Each structure stands twice: as C-alpha cells, then as structure tokens.
Amino acid sequence: MRVLKPQDFAGAASKDGATPLQLAATHGHLALVTALLEAGAAVDPQDVCDQTPLLAAAEAGHRPVCEALLEAGAELEAADVNG
C-alpha cells in the first residue's frame, strides 16, 4: 500500500478544471492549501469558469486561506466569468 503525498496530486485537475488547491481553498482547508503550495501546485489555476483558488476562498469567506494564497503570489486582480 502506498501513502499519497500532496506532491502526488498537486497538478491534477477534474473535468471542469478544478484542482486540489481550488477544492482545498473552497472548503477552507488551510493546512492542505499550504501543503499543496509547498509541493509545487500552481497558485492561480483557473477552472472552466475562470475561477482561481483565491476567488473561491474569498467567496467562501476563508480569510486565512486567502492570506496564504496571496503570500504565495496569487493574482489579486483575477476575475472569473462573473467579473
């Protein structure tokens, strides 16, 4: 049995373009966001609606996650299909 590590799926994406980082950010999982970033996950991937992890975290009200993403270099001016 092999134990998965963040670097094993840091660059993965679902059919709609959601990455593990986006999902972790959306749900406020700061420790996982940090681990994925440290494993080399792209900080600003966009899904099919052009949403980034920062936008997802901000919409959900996860301030600590937003702060971590910004510290990692997330684009503050990014916009999704809703502007």
QUIKA-V632232 format. One record per pair of residues at least 12 apart in sequence whose C-alpha atoms are under 8 Angstrom apart, sorted by the first residue. I is the first residue (numbers start at 1). J is the second residue. D is the distance in whole Angstrom. If there is no record, write none. Layout:
BEGIN
I_J_D / I_J_D
END
This chain:
BEGIN
6_32_8 / 6_35_6 / 6_36_5 / 6_39_6 / 7_36_7 / 7_39_5 / 7_40_7 / 7_41_8 / 10_36_6 / 10_37_8 / 10_39_7 / 10_40_7 / 10_41_5 / 10_42_8 / 11_40_8 / 11_41_6 / 11_42_7 / 16_47_6 / 16_48_5 / 17_46_7 / 17_47_4 / 17_48_6 / 18_46_7 / 18_47_5 / 18_48_8 / 19_45_7 / 19_47_8 / 20_36_8 / 21_33_6 / 21_36_6 / 21_37_8 / 21_41_7 / 21_43_8 / 21_53_6 / 22_45_8 / 22_52_7 / 22_53_4 / 22_54_8 / 22_56_7 / 23_53_8 / 25_53_6 / 25_54_7 / 25_56_6 / 25_57_5 / 25_62_8 / 25_65_6 / 25_66_8 / 26_53_7 / 26_56_5 / 26_57_5 / 26_60_6 / 26_62_8 / 27_57_7 / 27_60_7 / 27_62_8 / 28_57_7 / 28_60_8 / 28_62_5 / 28_65_6 / 29_65_7 / 30_64_7 / 30_65_5 / 30_68_8 / 33_65_7 / 33_68_8 / 34_68_7 / 37_72_8 / 43_69_7 / 43_72_7 / 43_73_7 / 43_74_6 / 44_74_6 / 44_75_7 / 49_80_6 / 49_81_6 / 50_79_7 / 50_80_4 / 50_81_6 / 51_79_7 / 51_80_5 / 51_81_8 / 52_78_7 / 52_80_8 / 53_69_8 / 54_66_6 / 54_69_6 / 54_70_8 / 54_74_7 / 54_75_8 / 54_76_8 / 55_78_8 / 55_79_8 / 55_80_8
END
